[in-house]
Amino acid sequence: MNYFSSDFKLGILGGGQLGKMILTETRKLDIQTYVLDSSEEAPSRFGAHAFYKGSLMDFDTVYQFGKLVNLLTIEIENVNLDALDKLEAEGLRVFPSPKTLRLIQNKGKQKDFYVNNNIPTSPHHRFVDLTDLRKSLEKDELEFPFVWKCAQFGYDGNGVKIVRSAIDLINLPDVECIAEEMVPFKNELAVIVARSVSGEIKTYPVVEMEFHPEANQVEYVICPARIDDNVAQKATKIALQVSQAFNHVGLLAVEMFQTADDEILVNEVAPRPHNSGHYSIEASYTSQFENHLRAILNLPLGNTNSKVAGIMVNLVGEEGYSGQVVYQNIEKIMGIDGVTPHIYGKRETRPFRKMGHVTIVNQNMAEARKIAEEVKNSIRVISEK
């Protein structure tokens, strides 16, 4: 099929920053792109050929949107899967498939999937709600501490909490959830796997993630990860095992723990472009967003190697500020060689909301890390007074 400068229409469910960055690549290749999002202020509203406002969880909205396009993909996994099932049954190409998404959308099912496919992961328990979890504690079937996760609709650190005592259960939502055993890890790693319709597979280098201790959000993504080659090879091998098990099309970001004794445990996955791959826009020969397009259109996958060391710094709303966003000191960081800011287009900031990211590239990893620290300490995402 001729995708370029033609009547072909690509649909994207979700119009957030990931969609916005996919649109950079569809614009480059002149691919007509339609976007559906629930917010009229979605970052993708300007870059698409057509933008539609509607709920991603509503069957009729998703189904009718799918009838407008020739191929459908996602930038967020919380979408109506029954509508995707019907569209796929009627012949629409949907990548990743609703079958894959069903295994991933619910974190309980996702963890069971790892166990059933002999993929190393931390021990876990599933609960229908918080009341069910409390009963398990009373029966001594579950021990403190553990990591609580809501089974669905968590994002950017929301829906995850370390529970050290019964007090930490206060104010948690009474929803389906899982409890994971605490893993004594020394690094959080990620590998992005690109897999095309025809089965061509490529992996990006292993990256290292540094998290904000309170918000449970990634603060830095460092590529390549500062780990032993043997550990990197093991992480890549396991990521490929996960990819094969899910049989996905497009990107699969596999988040992992490197334990104290250098074992690799899979934490969770995302079947789409991912925060851990943003560095690739500047640092890689082919960005994750371009390779997502290549994969779902069944075009040859691009080179996933890095040209230089890359570090990504997340820009999140500062605590104590809500309202019309102001990027303080952005001109200072733009004066530093190798620094590229990406502003997502969200006009309203609030504490810990993802508002953008900054990529730092340098031939020297130590220098890149030093500059990343300077960037983090310089720019502030605040609001108008």
C-alpha positions in Angstrom: 0.0 0.0 0.0 1.1 3.5 -0.7 1.2 5.3 2.7 2.9 8.5 1.6 1.2 11.5 0.1 -1.9 9.4 -0.5 -5.5 8.8 0.7 -4.2 6.3 3.3 -5.3 7.3 6.9 -3.6 6.3 10.1 -5.6 6.6 13.3 -4.1 7.1 16.7 -6.1 6.4 19.9 -4.8 9.0 22.3 -3.6 12.5 21.7 -1.0 13.1 24.5 2.7 13.8 24.2 3.4 10.4 22.8 0.9 11.0 20.0 2.4 14.4 19.4 5.8 12.9 18.9 4.5 10.2 16.6 3.0 13.0 14.5 6.4 14.5 14.0 7.2 11.3 12.1 3.9 11.1 10.2 4.5 14.7 9.1 8.0 13.9 8.0 6.7 11.0 5.8 3.5 12.9 4.8 1.1 10.3 6.2 -2.5 11.4 6.8 -3.1 11.0 10.5 -6.4 11.1 12.5 -6.3 11.4 16.4 -9.0 10.7 19.0 -8.6 12.1 22.5 -10.9 13.0 25.4 -9.5 16.5 25.9 -9.9 19.4 23.5 -6.5 20.6 24.9 -4.7 17.4 23.9 -1.1 18.0 22.8 -1.8 16.3 19.4 -4.7 18.6 18.5 -2.6 20.8 16.2 -0.3 18.2 14.5 -3.0 15.8 13.1 -4.8 16.1 9.8 -8.0 15.6 11.8 -8.6 15.7 15.5 -11.7 14.2 17.2 -12.7 14.8 20.8 -14.2 11.7 22.5 -13.8 9.1 25.2 -11.2 6.3 24.5 -13.2 4.0 26.7 -16.6 4.5 24.9 -17.4 1.6 22.6 -19.3 3.7 20.0 -16.8 6.5 19.9 -13.8 4.2 19.4 -15.7 2.0 16.9 -16.9 5.0 14.7 -13.4 6.6 14.8 -11.9 3.3 13.6 -14.3 3.3 10.6 -12.6 6.5 9.4 -9.1 5.1 9.1 -7.2 2.4 7.3 -5.0 1.3 10.2 -5.3 2.0 13.9 -2.7 2.3 16.6 -2.5 3.6 20.2 -0.4 5.9 22.3 -2.1 4.8 25.6 -3.3 1.3 26.4 -6.5 2.3 28.3 -8.9 2.1 25.3 -12.1 0.2 24.7 -11.0 -3.3 23.6 -14.4 -4.5 22.6 -14.6 -1.9 19.9 -11.1 -2.9 18.7 -12.2 -6.5 18.6 -15.1 -5.6 16.4 -13.0 -3.4 14.1 -10.4 -6.1 13.7 -13.1 -8.7 13.0 -14.3 -6.4 10.2 -10.9 -6.3 8.6 -9.3 -3.2 10.1 -5.6 -3.6 10.9 -5.1 -2.8 14.6 -1.6 -2.7 16.1 -1.0 -3.7 18.8 -3.9 -6.1 18.6 -6.7 -6.1 21.2 -5.5 -9.6 22.1 -2.1 -8.3 23.1 -3.7 -5.3 24.9 -6.0 -7.6 27.0 -2.9 -9.2 28.4 -1.3 -5.9 29.3 -4.1 -3.5 30.2 -4.8 -5.3 33.5 -1.6 -5.5 35.7 -2.9 -8.6 37.4 -3.3 -10.5 34.1 0.0 -9.1 33.0 1.8 -10.5 36.0 0.0 -13.9 35.6 1.2 -13.9 32.0 4.8 -13.7 33.1 4.4 -16.5 35.5 2.7 -18.7 32.9 5.4 -18.0 30.3 8.4 -18.6 32.6 9.4 -14.9 32.5 11.2 -13.9 35.6 9.2 -11.5 37.7 8.6 -10.7 41.4 6.1 -12.8 43.3 2.6 -11.3 43.4 -1.0 -11.7 44.7 -4.2 -10.5 43.0 -7.1 -9.0 44.9 -10.6 -8.1 43.7 -10.5 -5.0 45.9 -8.9 -3.4 49.0 -11.2 -5.3 51.3 -10.0 -8.6 49.8 -6.4 -7.5 50.4 -7.1 -6.6 54.0 -8.6 -10.0 54.6 -5.4 -11.6 53.2 -3.3 -9.6 55.7 -5.5 -10.7 58.5 -5.0 -14.3 57.5 -1.2 -13.8 57.3 -1.3 -14.7 53.6 0.4 -11.4 52.8 3.3 -9.7 54.6 4.5 -6.1 54.9 6.2 -4.5 53.1 4.8 -4.9 49.6 4.2 -2.8 46.5 0.5 -2.0 45.9 -0.7 -1.4 42.4 -4.2 -0.7 41.0 -4.9 -3.3 38.3 -6.0 -0.8 35.8 -5.8 2.9 34.8 -2.6 3.7 36.7 -0.1 6.1 35.0 3.0 8.2 35.8 3.4 6.9 39.3 -0.4 7.1 40.1 -1.8 3.8 41.2 1.4 2.6 42.8 2.3 2.8 46.5 4.8 1.1 48.8 2.9 -0.3 51.7 4.9 -0.8 54.9 2.1 -1.0 57.4 -1.7 -0.9 57.7 -1.5 2.9 57.9 -0.3 3.1 54.3 -3.6 1.4 53.2 -5.6 4.5 54.3 -7.0 6.5 51.4 -6.1 3.8 48.8 -8.9 3.3 46.3 -11.1 0.3 46.8 -10.4 -1.2 43.4 -9.0 -4.4 41.9 -5.3 -4.4 42.7 -2.2 -6.5 43.1 0.5 -6.8 45.8 4.0 -7.4 44.7 6.9 -8.6 46.8 9.5 -5.8 47.4 12.5 -6.4 45.2 16.0 -5.4 46.6 17.3 -4.0 43.3 20.2 -1.8 42.5 19.1 -0.6 39.1 15.8 -0.1 37.2 16.4 -0.9 33.5 14.4 -0.8 30.3 14.7 -2.2 26.8 12.5 -1.2 23.9 11.8 -3.9 21.3 10.5 -3.0 17.9 8.6 -5.8 16.0 7.1 -5.4 12.5 4.1 -7.1 11.0 6.3 -9.5 9.2 8.3 -10.3 12.4 11.4 -8.3 11.9 12.8 -7.5 15.4 15.3 -4.9 16.7 16.1 -3.8 20.2 17.3 -0.5 21.5 20.2 -0.4 24.0 19.5 -1.1 27.6 18.7 2.2 29.5 19.0 3.0 33.1 16.2 4.9 34.9 16.5 7.0 38.0 13.2 7.7 39.8 11.9 10.6 41.9 11.6 9.1 45.4 8.2 10.6 46.2 6.4 10.8 42.8 7.5 7.4 41.6 8.3 9.0 38.2 11.4 8.7 36.1 13.6 11.7 36.6 16.5 10.6 34.3 16.9 8.0 31.5 20.5 7.2 30.8 21.6 5.5 27.6 23.6 3.4 27.6 23.0 2.0 31.0 26.0 2.1 33.3 26.0 -1.7 33.8 28.2 -4.7 33.1 27.9 -6.1 29.5 26.8 -9.5 30.8 23.9 -7.8 32.6 23.0 -5.8 29.5 22.9 -9.0 27.4 20.8 -10.8 29.9 18.3 -7.9 30.0 18.1 -7.8 26.2 17.6 -11.5 26.1 14.7 -11.4 28.6 13.1 -8.4 26.7 13.2 -10.5 23.5 11.6 -13.4 25.4 8.8 -11.0 26.6 8.3 -9.6 23.1 8.0 -13.1 21.6 5.5 -14.2 24.3 3.2 -11.2 23.7 3.6 -11.5 19.9 3.1 -7.8 19.6 3.4 -5.5 16.6 4.9 -2.1 17.1 7.0 -1.1 20.1 7.2 -2.9 23.5 8.9 -1.2 26.3 10.1 -3.7 28.9 10.8 -2.3 32.3 13.0 -4.5 34.6 14.8 -4.7 37.9 18.5 -5.6 38.2 18.7 -7.3 41.6 21.5 -7.1 44.1 22.9 -10.4 42.7 22.5 -9.3 39.0 19.3 -11.2 38.2 16.8 -9.6 35.9 13.1 -9.4 36.9 10.4 -8.0 34.6 8.4 -5.2 36.3 5.9 -4.3 33.6 5.6 -3.5 29.9 4.1 -0.8 27.7 3.0 -1.7 24.1 3.7 1.7 22.6 6.4 4.4 22.6 7.6 5.0 26.1 9.3 7.6 28.3 12.4 5.4 28.5 12.9 5.9 24.7 12.6 9.7 24.4 16.3 10.1 24.3 16.3 8.3 20.9 15.0 11.4 19.1 18.4 13.0 19.4 20.7 10.2 20.3 19.7 7.3 18.1 20.0 6.7 14.3 16.2 6.0 14.3 13.9 7.3 17.0 11.5 5.0 18.8 8.6 7.0 17.2 9.8 6.4 13.7 10.4 2.7 14.4 6.9 2.4 15.8 5.5 3.7 12.4 7.9 1.5 10.5 6.8 -1.6 12.5 3.0 -1.1 12.2 3.3 -0.2 8.4 5.5 -3.3 7.9 8.4 -1.2 6.6 12.1 -2.1 7.2 13.0 -1.2 10.8 15.6 1.5 11.3 19.0 1.3 13.0 18.4 1.3 16.8 22.0 2.0 17.7 23.0 5.3 19.5 25.1 7.9 17.8 26.1 9.5 21.1 25.5 9.0 24.8 22.0 10.3 25.6 20.3 11.4 28.8 16.7 12.4 29.2 15.5 14.7 32.0 11.7 14.8 32.6 10.1 18.2 33.1 7.3 17.9 35.6 5.2 20.4 37.4 6.8 21.7 40.5 5.1 21.2 43.9 3.0 24.1 45.0 2.2 25.4 41.5 -1.0 24.9 39.5 -2.3 26.9 36.6 -1.0 28.5 33.4 2.5 27.0 32.9 5.7 29.0 32.9 9.1 27.4 32.0 11.5 29.4 34.1 15.2 29.5 33.0 14.5 27.6 29.8 16.7 30.1 27.9 19.6 29.2 30.2 19.5 25.5 29.3 19.0 26.3 25.6 22.4 28.0 25.7 24.2 24.7 26.6 25.6 22.6 23.7 23.8 19.3 23.2 20.7 20.3 25.1 17.3 20.0 23.4 14.0 20.8 25.2 10.7 19.2 24.2 7.6 21.0 25.4 4.5 18.9 25.3 1.9 21.6 24.8 0.0 21.3 28.1 -1.0 24.8 29.0 -1.9 24.0 32.6 0.7 22.7 35.1 0.1 20.9 38.4 2.5 19.1 40.8 4.4 16.2 39.1 2.4 16.5 35.8 4.6 15.6 32.9 5.0 18.8 30.9 8.0 18.0 28.7 11.5 16.6 28.6 15.0 17.6 27.8 17.6 15.5 26.0 21.3 15.9 26.6 23.7 14.3 24.0 27.4 14.1 24.4 30.3 11.8 23.3 31.2 11.5 26.9 28.7 9.9 29.3 30.2 11.5 32.4 29.9 15.0 30.8 26.3 14.3 29.7 25.3 13.2 33.2 26.9 16.4 34.6 25.0 18.6 32.1 21.8 16.7 32.9 22.2 17.6 36.6 22.7 21.3 35.6 19.6 21.2 33.5 17.5 19.6 36.3 18.7 22.2 38.8 18.1 25.1 36.4 14.8 24.8 34.7 11.6 25.1 36.8 8.1 24.3 35.7 5.9 26.7 37.6 2.7 28.7 37.0 1.8 32.3 36.6 1.2 34.1 39.9 
